[in-house]
């Protein structure tokens, strides 16, 4: 009986120690390895693509507990398609209305894992002052020890498709399709 009690005590102490070690780590978005891009059909023919050049944010990740939180802010005025007049139209009230709404945000706190890999993050996308649920699905995910920084870096490729009209961006619908694919390539450095 005494041996069983000592074994249970040791097991409890080990679990308590593991719980103390299972604290979330904070990661800062690396803007040089993070890109937010979009794809939208142009009158049902070719695909228009563009990106947002300015973004920031942080990720809190507890791998042991399989939980986390992500906050990403995108400066809508940093949109770039490679064509100045098109960028100007996208910045106008017809689309992103960057003067009134200079940022878009994604905040997620429902992480899904497959083993050690994040497979999706559910949360809220806010665009043009309207918030809608969104799920970013990982097409790839991993962590590595950065040889230059000597710190862990985690990241992956995530995507979702939104209906822009649900955010009040209904210019040209239905001639210009409503669905827009967002692709977020993200890497974040452990702090």
C-alpha positions in Angstrom: 0.0 0.0 0.0 2.9 2.3 0.9 4.5 1.6 -2.5 1.2 2.4 -4.3 0.9 5.7 -2.5 4.5 6.7 -3.3 3.9 5.7 -7.0 0.7 7.9 -7.1 2.5 10.7 -5.4 5.4 10.5 -7.9 3.0 10.4 -10.8 1.0 13.4 -9.5 4.3 15.4 -9.1 5.3 14.5 -12.6 1.9 15.6 -14.0 2.1 18.9 -12.0 5.6 19.5 -13.3 4.5 18.9 -16.9 1.5 21.3 -16.4 3.9 24.0 -15.3 6.1 23.5 -18.4 3.0 23.6 -20.7 2.8 27.3 -20.8 2.0 29.2 -24.0 4.8 30.7 -26.0 4.5 34.0 -27.7 5.6 34.4 -31.4 5.9 37.7 -33.3 4.9 37.7 -36.9 8.0 38.0 -39.2 6.9 40.6 -41.8 9.7 39.4 -44.2 8.2 35.9 -44.3 4.5 36.7 -44.0 2.4 37.5 -47.0 -1.3 38.1 -47.2 -2.6 37.6 -50.8 -6.0 37.4 -52.5 -7.4 35.8 -55.6 -10.6 36.9 -57.3 -12.1 36.1 -60.7 -12.3 39.0 -63.1 -15.8 38.8 -64.7 -15.6 35.0 -64.5 -12.5 34.9 -66.8 -8.9 35.3 -65.5 -7.9 35.5 -61.9 -6.9 38.8 -60.4 -4.2 38.5 -57.7 -2.8 41.0 -55.2 -1.2 41.3 -51.9 -1.0 43.5 -48.8 2.5 44.7 -48.2 2.1 45.8 -44.5 1.0 43.4 -41.8 1.8 42.8 -38.2 0.7 40.6 -35.4 1.4 37.9 -32.8 0.6 34.3 -32.0 0.4 32.6 -28.6 0.8 28.9 -28.9 0.6 26.1 -26.2 1.6 23.0 -28.1 1.0 20.7 -25.1 -2.5 22.0 -24.4 -3.3 22.3 -28.1 -4.5 25.9 -27.7 -3.5 29.3 -29.1 -4.4 32.7 -30.1 -3.6 34.7 -33.2 -3.9 38.4 -34.0 -3.1 39.7 -37.4 -3.5 43.3 -38.6 -3.4 44.2 -42.3 -3.0 47.7 -43.6 -5.5 47.9 -46.4 -3.8 50.9 -48.0 -0.7 48.7 -48.7 -2.6 46.7 -51.3 -0.5 46.0 -54.4 -1.6 44.3 -57.7 1.3 45.6 -59.8 -1.1 48.0 -61.6 -1.4 51.5 -60.1 -4.9 52.4 -61.5 -6.3 49.1 -60.3 -4.7 49.6 -56.8 -6.4 53.0 -56.7 -9.8 51.6 -57.5 -9.3 48.8 -54.9 -8.5 51.5 -52.3 -11.6 53.5 -53.1 -15.1 53.4 -51.5 -16.0 50.7 -54.1 -13.8 48.2 -52.4 -11.5 48.6 -49.3 -12.4 52.3 -48.5 -8.9 52.7 -47.0 -9.5 56.2 -45.8 -12.4 55.1 -43.5 -11.1 51.6 -42.8 -7.2 51.6 -42.8 -6.9 48.1 -41.3 -8.4 44.7 -41.5 -7.9 42.1 -38.7 -8.1 38.4 -38.1 -8.3 37.2 -34.5 -8.5 33.5 -33.9 -8.5 31.4 -30.8 -9.9 28.0 -31.8 -6.9 25.9 -33.0 -7.3 22.4 -34.4 -4.3 20.1 -34.3 -3.3 16.8 -36.0 -0.6 15.6 -33.6 1.8 18.6 -33.3 0.7 20.3 -36.5 -1.9 23.1 -36.6 -4.5 22.2 -39.2 -6.9 25.2 -38.8 -7.6 28.3 -36.9 -11.1 29.6 -36.4 -11.9 33.2 -35.5 -13.2 36.5 -36.7 -12.2 38.5 -39.8 -13.0 42.2 -39.6 -13.1 44.2 -42.8 -14.8 47.5 -43.5 -15.9 47.6 -39.9 -17.9 44.4 -40.2 -16.9 41.2 -38.4 -17.6 37.7 -39.7 -16.5 34.2 -38.6 -13.7 32.8 -40.7 -11.7 29.6 -40.6 -8.1 29.6 -41.9 -7.2 26.0 -43.1 -3.5 25.0 -43.1 -2.2 23.5 -46.3 1.2 23.2 -44.6 2.6 23.8 -41.1 5.8 23.3 -39.2 8.3 24.7 -36.7 12.1 24.8 -37.0 15.1 26.2 -35.1 16.3 29.2 -37.1 20.1 28.9 -37.5 20.6 32.6 -37.7 18.3 33.8 -35.0 18.9 30.8 -32.7 15.2 30.8 -31.9 12.2 28.6 -32.9 10.1 29.8 -35.8 6.7 28.3 -36.6 4.5 28.9 -39.6 2.6 27.6 -42.6 0.3 28.4 -45.4 -3.3 29.1 -44.5 -6.3 29.8 -46.7 -10.0 30.6 -46.7 -12.6 31.9 -49.1 -14.9 34.8 -48.1 -17.9 36.4 -49.7 -16.9 40.1 -49.9 -20.6 41.2 -50.0 -21.0 40.0 -46.4 -18.6 42.8 -45.4 -20.4 45.4 -47.5 -18.0 45.1 -50.5 -20.7 44.5 -53.1 -19.4 46.6 -56.0 -19.9 44.8 -59.3 -21.7 41.7 -57.9 -22.7 39.5 -59.6 -20.7 40.4 -62.7 -17.6 40.5 -60.6 -17.8 37.3 -58.5 -18.5 37.6 -54.8 -16.0 34.9 -53.6 -12.5 35.9 -52.8 -9.8 33.5 -51.8 -7.4 34.7 -49.1 -4.0 33.0 -48.7 -1.8 33.8 -45.7 1.7 32.6 -45.7 2.9 33.2 -42.1 6.1 32.7 -40.1 6.4 33.8 -36.5 9.5 34.0 -34.3 9.4 32.8 -30.7 10.0 35.7 -28.2 
